[in-house]
Amino acid sequence: YRYLPGPAGRALSTVVDVLRTLFFGYVAWLVARYALAVDNEPMTTIAWNKSYVYWLAFAGFALMLVRSVQLSWVNWRQGYSILERPEAYE
């Protein structure tokens, strides 16, 4: 990003923010669908439903989605991200 012109670096940084947010949203949706699909299936090793593990994974992806939206908003408000100006975060 340092070697690109300012507008190109900003555009690529925004694309990274959008793609990251979409990825976490999509994976959270997929994990939630799978957790609902295996709702009453027991695990083979312990007496739990498989869905408990997948709901924990969903919670992790949902939290990453929230953080991604928050970080994208901050980057948009300040006009640059750590990708464009890493020295601003030292």
Backbone as a printed PyTorch tensor [residue, N CA C, xyz], in Angstrom:
tensor([[[  0.8120,  -1.1900,   0.0000],
         [  0.0000,   0.0000,   0.0000],
         [  0.8610,   1.2610,   0.0000]],

        [[  2.0590,   1.1730,   0.5330],
         [  2.9340,   2.3470,   0.5550],
         [  3.3570,   2.7880,  -0.8360]],

        [[  3.4610,   1.8430,  -1.7390],
         [  3.9700,   2.1500,  -3.0680],
         [  2.8730,   2.4970,  -4.0630]],

        [[  1.6490,   2.4590,  -3.6310],
         [  0.5250,   2.8050,  -4.5030],
         [  0.1730,   4.2800,  -4.3260]],

        [[ -0.4330,   4.8740,  -5.3260],
         [ -0.9570,   6.2340,  -5.1420],
         [ -2.0430,   6.2240,  -4.0530]],

        [[ -2.2240,   7.3580,  -3.4110],
         [ -3.1690,   7.4690,  -2.2990],
         [ -4.5640,   6.9380,  -2.5820]],

        [[ -5.2130,   7.3610,  -3.6560],
         [ -6.5710,   6.8780,  -3.9290],
         [ -6.6330,   5.3650,  -4.1850]],

        [[ -5.6170,   4.8170,  -4.8440],
         [ -5.6140,   3.3730,  -5.1040],
         [ -5.4410,   2.5930,  -3.8030]],

        [[ -4.5550,   3.0600,  -2.9360],
         [ -4.3710,   2.4070,  -1.6390],
         [ -5.6200,   2.4750,  -0.7960]],

        [[ -6.2870,   3.6120,  -0.8360],
         [ -7.5310,   3.7700,  -0.0650],
         [ -8.6110,   2.8480,  -0.6020]],

        [[ -8.7100,   2.7500,  -1.9190],
         [ -9.7190,   1.8740,  -2.5250],
         [ -9.4580,   0.4130,  -2.1700]],

        [[ -8.2090,  -0.0220,  -2.2610],
         [ -7.8890,  -1.4050,  -1.9210],
         [ -8.1220,  -1.6850,  -0.4430]],

        [[ -7.8050,  -0.7380,   0.4090],
         [ -8.0560,  -0.9040,   1.8380],
         [ -9.5470,  -1.0310,   2.1310]],

        [[-10.3500,  -0.2650,   1.4290],
         [-11.8030,  -0.3540,   1.5910],
         [-12.3180,  -1.6980,   1.0920]],

        [[-11.7610,  -2.1900,  -0.0090],
         [-12.1470,  -3.5110,  -0.5210],
         [-11.8080,  -4.5930,   0.5040]],

        [[-10.6560,  -4.4830,   1.1400],
         [-10.2720,  -5.4510,   2.1710],
         [-11.2680,  -5.4030,   3.3330]],

        [[-11.6590,  -4.2140,   3.7610],
         [-12.6400,  -4.0830,   4.8440],
         [-13.9690,  -4.7330,   4.4700]],

        [[-14.4360,  -4.4680,   3.2700],
         [-15.7280,  -5.0100,   2.8300],
         [-15.6680,  -6.5300,   2.7030]],

        [[-14.6080,  -7.0430,   2.0730],
         [-14.4850,  -8.4900,   1.9080],
         [-14.3510,  -9.2100,   3.2430]],

        [[-13.5950,  -8.6310,   4.1740],
         [-13.4520,  -9.2330,   5.5050],
         [-14.7980,  -9.3000,   6.2100]],

        [[-15.5570,  -8.2300,   6.1530],
         [-16.8630,  -8.1920,   6.8070],
         [-17.8290,  -9.1780,   6.1640]],

        [[-17.8430,  -9.2220,   4.8450],
         [-18.7120, -10.1830,   4.1530],
         [-18.3230, -11.6260,   4.4760]],

        [[-17.0350, -11.9040,   4.5510],
         [-16.5800, -13.2520,   4.8730],
         [-17.0690, -13.6920,   6.2480]],

        [[-16.8670, -12.8510,   7.2630],
         [-17.2940, -13.2270,   8.6110],
         [-18.8110, -13.3670,   8.6910]],

        [[-19.5470, -12.5130,   8.0030],
         [-20.9980, -12.6320,   7.9900],
         [-21.4610, -13.9130,   7.3320]],

        [[-20.8540, -14.2570,   6.2080],
         [-21.2360, -15.4690,   5.4860],
         [-20.9030, -16.7240,   6.2930]],

        [[-19.7230, -16.7700,   6.8830],
         [-19.3400, -17.9470,   7.6670],
         [-20.2160, -18.0690,   8.9080]],

        [[-20.5380, -16.9680,   9.5610],
         [-21.4340, -17.0300,  10.7190],
         [-22.7910, -17.5770,  10.3010]],

        [[-23.2970, -17.1430,   9.1600],
         [-24.5790, -17.6480,   8.6620],
         [-24.5070, -19.1390,   8.3690]],

        [[-23.4110, -19.5850,   7.7260],
         [-23.2580, -21.0050,   7.4290],
         [-23.1880, -21.8530,   8.6970]],

        [[-22.4340, -21.3950,   9.6810],
         [-22.3030, -22.1470,  10.9290],
         [-23.6420, -22.1990,  11.6540]],

        [[-24.3890, -21.1140,  11.6400],
         [-25.7100, -21.1200,  12.2800],
         [-26.6470, -22.1090,  11.5880]],

        [[-26.6220, -22.1320,  10.2690],
         [-27.4540, -23.1030,   9.5450],
         [-27.0650, -24.5370,   9.8900]],

        [[-25.7690, -24.7930,   9.9840],
         [-25.3180, -26.1460,  10.3040],
         [-25.6790, -26.5090,  11.7380]],

        [[-25.5490, -25.5690,  12.6590],
         [-25.9130, -25.8360,  14.0490],
         [-27.3970, -26.1760,  14.1620]],

        [[-28.2270, -25.5190,  13.3990],
         [-29.6520, -25.8420,  13.3920],
         [-29.9110, -27.2060,  12.7580]],

        [[-29.0930, -27.5880,  11.7820],
         [-29.2850, -28.8660,  11.0970],
         [-28.9100, -30.0540,  11.9730]],

        [[-27.9260, -29.8780,  12.8560],
         [-27.4730, -30.9910,  13.7110],
         [-27.9550, -30.8030,  15.1480]],

        [[-29.1130, -30.2290,  15.2950],
         [-29.6120, -29.8430,  16.6210],
         [-29.6980, -31.0050,  17.6110]],

        [[-30.1890, -32.1350,  17.2100],
         [-30.3800, -33.2400,  18.1500],
         [-29.4100, -34.3960,  17.9430]],

        [[-28.3310, -34.1880,  17.2120],
         [-27.3660, -35.2580,  17.0020],
         [-26.3730, -35.2850,  18.1620]],

        [[-26.2290, -36.4350,  18.8270],
         [-25.2630, -36.5010,  19.9370],
         [-23.8400, -36.6530,  19.4180]],

        [[-22.9020, -36.1850,  20.2130],
         [-21.4870, -36.3920,  19.8960],
         [-21.1230, -37.8270,  20.2700]],

        [[-20.1020, -38.3700,  19.6610],
         [-19.7200, -39.7540,  19.9500],
         [-18.8430, -39.8640,  21.1900]],

        [[-18.1760, -38.7940,  21.5850],
         [-17.2340, -38.8790,  22.7000],
         [-17.8360, -38.4630,  24.0360]],

        [[-18.6710, -37.4380,  24.0480],
         [-19.2960, -36.9820,  25.2920],
         [-20.7960, -36.8190,  25.0680]],

        [[-21.5250, -36.7260,  26.1290],
         [-22.9880, -36.6660,  26.0370],
         [-23.4710, -35.2240,  25.8250]],

        [[-23.0930, -34.6570,  24.7160],
         [-23.5370, -33.3240,  24.3170],
         [-24.1170, -33.4090,  22.9230]],

        [[-24.9290, -32.4360,  22.5880],
         [-25.3580, -32.3030,  21.1990],
         [-24.2390, -31.6430,  20.4020]],

        [[-24.1360, -32.0100,  19.1400],
         [-23.1470, -31.3820,  18.2690],
         [-23.3990, -29.8820,  18.1290]],

        [[-24.6350, -29.5060,  18.2230],
         [-24.9670, -28.0980,  17.9920],
         [-24.3310, -27.1730,  19.0240]],

        [[-24.0370, -27.6690,  20.2280],
         [-23.4000, -26.8090,  21.2390],
         [-22.0560, -26.2860,  20.7430]],

        [[-21.2730, -27.1650,  20.1580],
         [-19.9620, -26.7620,  19.6390],
         [-20.1240, -25.7630,  18.5020]],

        [[-21.0880, -26.0130,  17.6300],
         [-21.2760, -25.1180,  16.4940],
         [-21.8610, -23.7740,  16.9130]],

        [[-22.6720, -23.7520,  17.9580],
         [-23.1600, -22.4630,  18.4470],
         [-22.0220, -21.6460,  19.0570]],

        [[-21.0540, -22.3220,  19.6830],
         [-19.8790, -21.6000,  20.1810],
         [-19.0700, -21.0280,  19.0100]],

        [[-18.9250, -21.8160,  17.9560],
         [-18.2310, -21.3180,  16.7650],
         [-18.9950, -20.1480,  16.1530]],

        [[-20.3200, -20.2510,  16.1160],
         [-21.1370, -19.1490,  15.6100],
         [-20.9090, -17.8820,  16.4350]],

        [[-20.8700, -18.0240,  17.7620],
         [-20.6430, -16.8550,  18.6180],
         [-19.3040, -16.2040,  18.3000]],

        [[-18.2800, -17.0220,  18.0750],
         [-16.9650, -16.4800,  17.7210],
         [-17.0000, -15.7250,  16.4020]],

        [[-17.6320, -16.3010,  15.3980],
         [-17.7150, -15.6160,  14.1030],
         [-18.5950, -14.3750,  14.1820]],

        [[-19.6470, -14.4250,  14.9810],
         [-20.5010, -13.2420,  15.1390],
         [-19.7230, -12.1100,  15.8130]],

        [[-18.9090, -12.4440,  16.8060],
         [-18.0890, -11.4140,  17.4520],
         [-17.0470, -10.8530,  16.4860]],

        [[-16.4630, -11.7210,  15.6530],
         [-15.5170, -11.2270,  14.6430],
         [-16.2160, -10.3340,  13.6280]],

        [[-17.4590, -10.6570,  13.2970],
         [-18.2300,  -9.8160,  12.3810],
         [-18.4710,  -8.4360,  12.9900]],

        [[-18.8450,  -8.4030,  14.2510],
         [-19.0820,  -7.1190,  14.9250],
         [-17.7980,  -6.2980,  14.9640]],

        [[-16.6810,  -6.9530,  15.2850],
         [-15.4000,  -6.2380,  15.3240],
         [-14.9960,  -5.7500,  13.9340]],

        [[-15.2660,  -6.5360,  12.9120],
         [-14.9420,  -6.1350,  11.5460],
         [-15.7430,  -4.9100,  11.1360]],

        [[-17.0180,  -4.8840,  11.4690],
         [-17.8570,  -3.7170,  11.1590],
         [-17.3360,  -2.4940,  11.9190]],

        [[-16.9850,  -2.6960,  13.1770],
         [-16.4550,  -1.5940,  13.9890],
         [-15.1620,  -1.0520,  13.3820]],

        [[-14.2570,  -1.9450,  13.0160],
         [-12.9830,  -1.5190,  12.4470],
         [-13.1690,  -0.8480,  11.0900]],

        [[-14.0750,  -1.3590,  10.2840],
         [-14.3580,  -0.7370,   8.9910],
         [-14.8980,   0.6750,   9.1770]],

        [[-15.7610,   0.8490,  10.1660],
         [-16.3170,   2.1750,  10.4520],
         [-15.2240,   3.1430,  10.8860]],

        [[-14.3310,   2.6940,  11.7650],
         [-13.2300,   3.5480,  12.2170],
         [-12.3330,   3.9260,  11.0400]],

        [[-12.0000,   2.9530,  10.2020],
         [-11.1560,   3.2370,   9.0410],
         [-11.8200,   4.2340,   8.1030]],

        [[-13.1130,   4.0980,   7.9130],
         [-13.8340,   5.0120,   7.0320],
         [-13.8670,   6.4200,   7.6240]],

        [[-14.0990,   6.5090,   8.9460],
         [-14.1890,   7.8240,   9.5930],
         [-12.8650,   8.5630,   9.5860]],

        [[-11.7550,   7.8420,   9.8640],
         [-10.4640,   8.5370,   9.9310],
         [ -9.8080,   8.7100,   8.5640]],

        [[-10.2810,   7.9990,   7.5580],
         [ -9.7820,   8.1930,   6.2110],
         [ -8.5930,   7.3470,   5.8260]],

        [[ -8.1220,   6.4870,   6.7160],
         [ -7.0200,   5.5800,   6.4070],
         [ -7.0890,   4.3870,   7.3500]],

        [[ -6.3600,   3.3290,   6.9750],
         [ -6.3130,   2.1460,   7.8310],
         [ -4.8570,   1.8200,   8.1420]],

        [[ -4.6610,   0.7820,   8.9260],
         [ -3.3040,   0.3580,   9.2710],
         [ -2.5620,  -0.1300,   8.0300]],

        [[ -3.2960,  -0.5830,   7.0280],
         [ -2.6610,  -1.0250,   5.7960],
         [ -1.9930,   0.1470,   5.0700]],

        [[ -2.6230,   1.3000,   5.1160],
         [ -2.1130,   2.4630,   4.4090],
         [ -1.0560,   3.2100,   5.2030]],

        [[ -1.2490,   3.3460,   6.4930],
         [ -0.3270,   4.1010,   7.3530],
         [  0.0030,   3.3010,   8.6050]],

        [[  0.8640,   2.3110,   8.5120],
         [  1.1860,   1.5140,   9.7020],
         [  1.8970,   2.3230,  10.7820]],

        [[  2.5990,   3.3710,  10.3860],
         [  3.3090,   4.1920,  11.3680],
         [  2.3570,   4.9420,  12.2990]],

        [[  1.1250,   5.1390,  11.8990],
         [  0.1660,   5.8530,  12.7400],
         [ -0.2960,   5.0060,  13.9120]],

        [[ -0.0290,   3.6900,  13.8760],
         [ -0.4870,   2.7970,  14.9240],
         [  0.6430,   2.3220,  15.8220]],

        [[  1.8040,   2.9270,  15.7300],
         [  2.9390,   2.5150,  16.5580],
         [  2.9430,   3.2180,  17.8750]]])
